[in-house]
Amino acid sequence: MLRAIVARALCASGLHPSLGIHHHNRYDAFCLADDLMEPFRPVVDRAVLGLKKERGPDPPLDRDAKRVLLEALLGRFEAGGESRTLFDWASRATASLAAAIQGSEKRLEIPALEPTPDA
């Protein structure tokens, strides 16, 4: 799910998700998505950890587990004093990458996300 969010954001920013920076595999159409989803992976890791704490070391990937994982991705996250959805943060990161590739920006904007307390 996270990979799909990032891949859509990459396409919307005019980038091709298969042309990776660190990930390279001729059979993987989403190498760049795999590269750029890494900073957002803790969102999923926190949700999986919560499932393991609640349901044991090897929880089944049933309907409830899928709901928990999806809700984790649909929440709001804070970074830099702003509260946005993961879709918004991914779009900002991919737009920043596109600007860096074009040479109009020298720094890549990757937010350090924290769940919004009210979410």
MDAnalysis code that builds the backbone (N, CA, C; Angstrom):
import MDAnalysis as mda
import numpy as np

u = mda.Universe.empty(357, n_residues=119, atom_resindex=np.repeat(np.arange(119), 3), trajectory=True)
u.add_TopologyAttr("name", ["N", "CA", "C"] * 119)
u.add_TopologyAttr("resid", np.arange(1, 120))
u.add_TopologyAttr("resname", ["MET", "LEU", "ARG", "ALA", "ILE", "VAL", "ALA", "ARG", "ALA", "LEU", "CYS", "ALA", "SER", "GLY", "LEU", "HIS", "PRO", "SER", "LEU", "GLY", "ILE", "HIS", "HIS", "HIS", "ASN", "ARG", "TYR", "ASP", "ALA", "PHE", "CYS", "LEU", "ALA", "ASP", "ASP", "LEU", "MET", "GLU", "PRO", "PHE", "ARG", "PRO", "VAL", "VAL", "ASP", "ARG", "ALA", "VAL", "LEU", "GLY", "LEU", "LYS", "LYS", "GLU", "ARG", "GLY", "PRO", "ASP", "PRO", "PRO", "LEU", "ASP", "ARG", "ASP", "ALA", "LYS", "ARG", "VAL", "LEU", "LEU", "GLU", "ALA", "LEU", "LEU", "GLY", "ARG", "PHE", "GLU", "ALA", "GLY", "GLY", "GLU", "SER", "ARG", "THR", "LEU", "PHE", "ASP", "TRP", "ALA", "SER", "ARG", "ALA", "THR", "ALA", "SER", "LEU", "ALA", "ALA", "ALA", "ILE", "GLN", "GLY", "SER", "GLU", "LYS", "ARG", "LEU", "GLU", "ILE", "PRO", "ALA", "LEU", "GLU", "PRO", "THR", "PRO", "ASP", "ALA"])
u.atoms.positions = np.array([
    [0.825, -1.183, 0.000],
    [0.000, 0.000, 0.000],
    [0.877, 1.258, 0.000],
    [1.906, 1.242, 0.842],
    [2.812, 2.385, 0.904],
    [3.529, 2.568, -0.425],
    [3.950, 1.485, -1.005],
    [4.637, 1.542, -2.298],
    [3.727, 2.160, -3.359],
    [2.466, 1.806, -3.366],
    [1.514, 2.354, -4.341],
    [1.315, 3.856, -4.129],
    [1.249, 4.296, -2.884],
    [1.106, 5.728, -2.584],
    [2.294, 6.493, -3.161],
    [3.493, 5.975, -2.917],
    [4.705, 6.650, -3.396],
    [4.799, 6.585, -4.913],
    [4.452, 5.454, -5.511],
    [4.508, 5.329, -6.976],
    [3.558, 6.321, -7.645],
    [2.360, 6.484, -7.107],
    [1.416, 7.464, -7.667],
    [1.949, 8.884, -7.532],
    [2.538, 9.181, -6.384],
    [3.104, 10.516, -6.178],
    [4.262, 10.774, -7.141],
    [5.089, 9.765, -7.381],
    [6.190, 9.916, -8.335],
    [5.671, 10.235, -9.731],
    [4.678, 9.492, -10.174],
    [4.100, 9.742, -11.502],
    [3.495, 11.140, -11.579],
    [2.829, 11.554, -10.522],
    [2.224, 12.893, -10.501],
    [3.291, 13.986, -10.543],
    [4.495, 13.673, -10.068],
    [5.595, 14.641, -10.094],
    [6.397, 14.571, -11.389],
    [5.963, 13.710, -12.305],
    [6.632, 13.603, -13.589],
    [7.827, 12.673, -13.597],
    [7.951, 11.841, -12.573],
    [9.068, 10.902, -12.487],
    [8.593, 9.488, -12.807],
    [9.490, 8.664, -13.313],
    [9.144, 7.289, -13.651],
    [9.526, 6.386, -12.481],
    [8.580, 5.663, -11.906],
    [8.870, 4.890, -10.694],
    [9.850, 3.736, -10.887],
    [10.171, 3.376, -12.120],
    [11.074, 2.239, -12.319],
    [12.550, 2.635, -12.364],
    [12.853, 3.922, -12.491],
    [14.242, 4.372, -12.604],
    [14.778, 4.709, -11.220],
    [15.314, 3.705, -10.547],
    [15.729, 3.840, -9.155],
    [17.069, 4.535, -8.970],
    [17.315, 4.925, -7.739],
    [18.574, 5.537, -7.341],
    [19.452, 4.464, -6.689],
    [18.930, 3.796, -5.674],
    [19.668, 2.726, -5.005],
    [19.148, 1.349, -5.404],
    [17.836, 1.230, -5.572],
    [17.261, -0.050, -5.973],
    [17.401, -0.208, -7.492],
    [17.947, -1.329, -7.919],
    [18.113, -1.619, -9.347],
    [17.740, -3.082, -9.579],
    [16.743, -3.297, -10.393],
    [16.335, -4.651, -10.725],
    [15.521, -4.582, -12.003],
    [15.976, -5.255, -13.020],
    [15.274, -5.165, -14.308],
    [13.864, -5.718, -14.248],
    [13.559, -6.528, -13.249],
    [12.231, -7.124, -13.127],
    [11.319, -6.342, -12.180],
    [11.824, -5.244, -11.637],
    [11.055, -4.430, -10.687],
    [10.678, -3.112, -11.354],
    [9.399, -2.914, -11.555],
    [8.922, -1.692, -12.210],
    [8.812, -0.517, -11.245],
    [9.220, -0.710, -9.984],
    [9.033, 0.343, -8.983],
    [10.292, 0.612, -8.168],
    [11.449, 0.584, -8.802],
    [12.706, 0.795, -8.070],
    [12.759, 2.161, -7.386],
    [12.341, 3.218, -8.082],
    [12.373, 4.549, -7.471],
    [11.344, 4.653, -6.349],
    [10.200, 4.021, -6.523],
    [9.197, 3.992, -5.448],
    [9.773, 3.279, -4.223],
    [10.515, 2.196, -4.463],
    [11.139, 1.482, -3.349],
    [12.163, 2.361, -2.640],
    [12.922, 3.141, -3.419],
    [13.892, 4.063, -2.818],
    [13.197, 5.105, -1.948],
    [12.166, 5.722, -2.496],
    [11.554, 6.866, -1.819],
    [10.574, 6.475, -0.717],
    [10.141, 5.229, -0.682],
    [9.214, 4.840, 0.386],
    [9.943, 4.556, 1.699],
    [11.254, 4.366, 1.645],
    [12.013, 4.028, 2.849],
    [11.821, 5.022, 4.001],
    [11.854, 6.328, 3.767],
    [11.653, 7.253, 4.902],
    [10.254, 7.168, 5.523],
    [9.285, 6.636, 4.762],
    [7.915, 6.529, 5.258],
    [7.637, 5.160, 5.881],
    [8.580, 4.243, 5.762],
    [8.397, 2.877, 6.267],
    [8.099, 2.822, 7.766],
    [8.640, 3.714, 8.611],
    [8.307, 3.641, 10.039],
    [6.804, 3.745, 10.333],
    [6.047, 4.367, 9.449],
    [4.589, 4.435, 9.628],
    [4.025, 3.012, 9.648],
    [4.438, 2.205, 8.702],
    [3.971, 0.817, 8.625],
    [4.582, -0.007, 9.751],
    [5.860, 0.223, 10.036],
    [6.526, -0.522, 11.105],
    [5.810, -0.336, 12.442],
    [5.397, 0.901, 12.741],
    [4.669, 1.163, 13.994],
    [3.352, 0.398, 14.026],
    [2.647, 0.360, 12.891],
    [1.370, -0.355, 12.834],
    [1.578, -1.859, 13.025],
    [2.612, -2.411, 12.403],
    [2.900, -3.844, 12.540],
    [3.308, -4.165, 13.976],
    [4.125, -3.311, 14.568],
    [4.526, -3.514, 15.958],
    [3.306, -3.509, 16.874],
    [2.383, -2.580, 16.632],
    [1.151, -2.536, 17.420],
    [0.339, -3.817, 17.272],
    [0.260, -4.337, 16.056],
    [-0.454, -5.601, 15.831],
    [0.214, -6.745, 16.585],
    [1.530, -6.787, 16.549],
    [2.259, -7.862, 17.227],
    [2.080, -7.778, 18.736],
    [2.080, -6.565, 19.274],
    [1.882, -6.401, 20.716],
    [0.474, -6.827, 21.120],
    [-0.494, -6.525, 20.262],
    [-1.896, -6.808, 20.568],
    [-2.274, -8.262, 20.303],
    [-1.693, -8.867, 19.235],
    [-2.173, -10.178, 18.785],
    [-1.120, -11.276, 18.779],
    [0.061, -10.992, 19.325],
    [1.081, -12.036, 19.391],
    [2.137, -11.883, 18.317],
    [3.175, -12.717, 18.391],
    [4.344, -12.548, 17.524],
    [4.105, -12.802, 16.034],
    [3.079, -13.552, 15.679],
    [2.835, -13.866, 14.274],
    [1.342, -13.684, 13.954],
    [0.860, -12.422, 14.002],
    [-0.577, -12.220, 13.785],
    [-0.966, -12.533, 12.337],
    [-2.140, -13.131, 12.148],
    [-2.577, -13.425, 10.783],
    [-2.926, -12.132, 10.037],
    [-2.745, -12.146, 8.742],
    [-3.097, -10.984, 7.922],
    [-4.569, -11.113, 7.534],
    [-5.427, -10.969, 8.536],
    [-6.857, -11.088, 8.321],
    [-7.470, -9.711, 8.077],
    [-8.761, -9.654, 8.011],
    [-9.467, -8.400, 7.720],
    [-9.152, -7.309, 8.744],
    [-9.103, -7.663, 10.014],
    [-8.810, -6.671, 11.055],
    [-7.379, -6.140, 10.941],
    [-6.439, -7.021, 10.651],
    [-5.046, -6.587, 10.495],
    [-4.914, -5.658, 9.293],
    [-5.572, -5.978, 8.208],
    [-5.532, -5.115, 7.017],
    [-6.139, -3.755, 7.322],
    [-7.203, -3.741, 8.127],
    [-7.834, -2.472, 8.516],
    [-6.861, -1.618, 9.316],
    [-6.152, -2.233, 10.260],
    [-5.176, -1.512, 11.084],
    [-4.076, -0.913, 10.209],
    [-3.569, -1.696, 9.265],
    [-2.501, -1.217, 8.385],
    [-2.990, -0.083, 7.491],
    [-4.185, -0.210, 6.960],
    [-4.734, 0.836, 6.102],
    [-4.994, 2.111, 6.894],
    [-5.550, 1.977, 8.087],
    [-5.796, 3.158, 8.916],
    [-4.492, 3.882, 9.251],
    [-3.421, 3.127, 9.440],
    [-2.123, 3.745, 9.734],
    [-1.681, 4.629, 8.573],
    [-1.944, 4.188, 7.355],
    [-1.532, 4.962, 6.185],
    [-2.469, 6.127, 5.888],
    [-3.702, 6.046, 6.366],
    [-4.682, 7.091, 6.072],
    [-4.734, 8.182, 7.140],
    [-3.945, 8.049, 8.186],
    [-3.943, 9.039, 9.254],
    [-3.251, 10.330, 8.844],
    [-3.166, 11.237, 9.791],
    [-2.463, 12.505, 9.581],
    [-1.153, 12.448, 10.351],
    [-0.152, 13.123, 9.782],
    [1.178, 13.099, 10.352],
    [1.728, 14.509, 10.428],
    [2.478, 14.769, 11.503],
    [3.074, 16.084, 11.703],
    [4.546, 16.069, 11.327],
    [4.959, 17.156, 10.716],
    [6.376, 17.399, 10.433],
    [6.520, 18.889, 10.175],
    [7.516, 19.479, 10.746],
    [7.764, 20.896, 10.528],
    [6.598, 21.794, 10.924],
    [5.837, 21.393, 11.942],
    [4.720, 22.199, 12.409],
    [3.464, 22.081, 11.548],
    [3.464, 21.184, 10.587],
    [2.295, 20.991, 9.722],
    [1.712, 19.601, 9.929],
    [0.402, 19.489, 9.797],
    [-0.285, 18.213, 9.873],
    [-0.887, 17.924, 8.495],
    [-0.465, 16.804, 7.902],
    [-0.920, 16.438, 6.556],
    [-1.109, 14.929, 6.485],
    [-1.742, 14.489, 5.408],
    [-1.879, 13.055, 5.177],
    [-0.584, 12.511, 4.586],
    [-0.428, 11.220, 4.642],
    [0.743, 10.576, 4.052],
    [0.788, 10.822, 2.538],
    [-0.375, 10.886, 1.910],
    [-0.441, 11.191, 0.484],
    [0.187, 12.559, 0.200],
    [-0.142, 13.544, 1.034],
    [0.420, 14.886, 0.877],
    [1.932, 14.893, 1.086],
    [2.397, 14.218, 2.152],
    [3.828, 14.198, 2.432],
    [4.591, 13.487, 1.324],
    [4.033, 12.403, 0.807],
    [4.693, 11.693, -0.300],
    [4.749, 12.580, -1.544],
    [3.701, 13.311, -1.809],
    [3.680, 14.224, -2.962],
    [4.728, 15.321, -2.809],
    [4.865, 15.834, -1.611],
    [5.889, 16.861, -1.379],
    [7.289, 16.298, -1.561],
    [7.507, 15.088, -1.081],
    [8.831, 14.470, -1.211],
    [9.164, 14.190, -2.671],
    [8.192, 13.700, -3.431],
    [8.461, 13.406, -4.840],
    [8.641, 14.678, -5.653],
    [7.900, 15.712, -5.321],
    [8.093, 16.998, -6.003],
    [9.479, 17.561, -5.678],
    [9.925, 17.377, -4.447],
    [11.256, 17.816, -4.051],
    [12.330, 17.038, -4.810],
    [12.122, 15.745, -4.982],
    [13.075, 14.933, -5.742],
    [13.122, 15.385, -7.199],
    [11.963, 15.643, -7.783],
    [11.923, 16.112, -9.172],
    [12.670, 17.437, -9.308],
    [12.490, 18.348, -8.355],
    [13.187, 19.638, -8.397],
    [14.693, 19.442, -8.248],
    [15.112, 18.504, -7.402],
    [16.541, 18.234, -7.224],
    [17.141, 17.642, -8.499],
    [16.420, 16.775, -9.149],
    [16.908, 16.181, -10.399],
    [17.032, 17.247, -11.485],
    [16.071, 18.171, -11.525],
    [16.098, 19.247, -12.526],
    [17.145, 20.302, -12.199],
    [17.631, 20.295, -10.972],
    [18.662, 21.242, -10.581],
    [18.140, 22.524, -9.962],
    [16.828, 22.647, -9.785],
    [16.291, 23.870, -9.191],
    [16.344, 23.841, -7.660],
    [16.587, 22.683, -7.071],
    [16.755, 22.550, -5.619],
    [17.997, 21.732, -5.347],
    [18.676, 22.059, -4.249],
    [19.880, 21.312, -3.887],
    [19.628, 20.317, -2.766],
    [18.510, 20.493, -2.054],
    [18.202, 19.617, -0.920],
    [16.899, 18.880, -1.181],
    [16.877, 17.649, -0.766],
    [15.689, 16.820, -0.879],
    [14.871, 16.963, 0.395],
    [13.604, 17.284, 0.262],
    [12.722, 17.463, 1.419],
    [12.036, 16.140, 1.753],
    [12.525, 15.495, 2.805],
    [11.940, 14.256, 3.297],
    [11.539, 14.503, 4.750],
    [10.242, 14.527, 5.043],
    [9.817, 14.834, 6.409],
    [10.029, 13.669, 7.367],
    [10.338, 14.001, 8.608],
    [10.375, 13.015, 9.695],
    [8.990, 13.033, 10.323],
    [8.184, 12.052, 10.006],
    [6.769, 12.067, 10.377],
    [6.515, 11.534, 11.775],
    [5.600, 12.185, 12.445],
    [5.079, 11.732, 13.728],
    [3.554, 11.710, 13.603],
    [2.899, 10.674, 14.114],
    [1.437, 10.665, 14.049],
    [0.855, 11.879, 14.757],
    [-0.174, 12.479, 14.172],
    [-0.861, 13.600, 14.786],
    [-1.619, 13.073, 16.014],
    [-1.470, 13.707, 17.167],
    [-2.105, 13.191, 18.395],
    [-3.602, 12.997, 18.274],
    [-4.289, 13.857, 17.547],
    [-5.746, 13.759, 17.453],
    [-6.197, 12.717, 16.439],
    [-5.257, 12.199, 15.636],
    [-5.629, 11.249, 14.575],
    [-5.874, 9.874, 15.129],
])
